[in-house]
Amino acid sequence: MQTFTGHEGPVMVAQFSPDAQFIVSGSLDRNLKFWHISTGECYETLVGHSELIYSLVVASVSIGGATSTRLTAFSGSLDETLKVWDLQTGKCQETWRAPRPYEGMKIEEIQGLTEAQLATLQALGAAS
């Protein structure tokens, strides 16, 4: 019925909008794409994750009570972030990340650690 082309890597996840007029897809290329179902046109490419996108939810979110709603996407990535996207503007509204165990720890003057140990501390949030 319709083929949507444009991602530069395999599509990992896709989600219909609540009104079933749009699809949002997330890919190994680290991008989300916002598609119109009947035309196959890509309205917007949403860029911001630094690793593949593996989870996605598309919802209509009320703004200011019930006065207006915005089409919003929530994407999860291997970059350990959850991003909130306003699909009308194509902009990332918020980025959430759980604190890592050594977040902010300074390790530039620590001695006696191997390169592997230093890399592990950095992966867990330490700063060199």
C-alpha positions, 0 to 999 in steps of 0.5 A, spaced: 500 500 500 505 504 501 513 504 502 516 509 506 523 510 504 529 515 507 532 512 513 540 510 512 539 504 516 534 499 518 528 501 522 528 499 529 521 501 531 515 505 528 508 507 531 502 510 529 499 517 531 493 516 535 489 519 529 492 514 525 494 519 520 501 519 521 507 514 522 513 516 526 519 511 525 526 510 529 532 507 526 539 505 527 541 511 523 539 515 530 534 519 527 526 519 527 522 520 521 515 523 521 511 521 515 504 522 512 501 515 511 497 517 505 502 520 501 508 517 504 511 524 505 516 525 510 515 531 514 520 532 518 527 528 520 528 529 528 535 529 529 538 528 536 540 521 539 547 519 538 546 511 538 540 507 535 533 508 537 529 502 540 523 505 543 518 510 541 511 512 543 507 517 539 501 521 543 497 527 543 498 531 549 494 536 552 497 543 553 494 548 558 489 543 560 484 541 555 484 547 551 489 544 545 493 538 544 500 537 541 502 531 537 508 528 541 513 523 540 517 519 546 524 516 544 528 511 547 536 510 545 542 506 546 545 513 548 541 512 555 536 518 554 529 519 553 527 525 548 520 528 548 519 531 541 514 536 539 512 533 532 509 540 530 515 544 530 520 538 530 524 540 536 526 536 542 523 539 548 526 535 553 532 530 554 531 525 560 537 521 563 538 517 569 544 519 573 550 514 572 553 512 579 560 516 578 556 522 575 561 528 576 567 524 579 573 527 577 579 522 575 584 526 572 589 525 578 587 518 580 593 514 579 594 506 579 588 505 575 589 501 568 586 504 561 580 499 562 578 501 569 579 509 567 574 507 561 569 504 565 569 510 570 568 514 564 562 510 562 559 511 568 559 518 569 566 520 571 570 526 568 577 526 566 
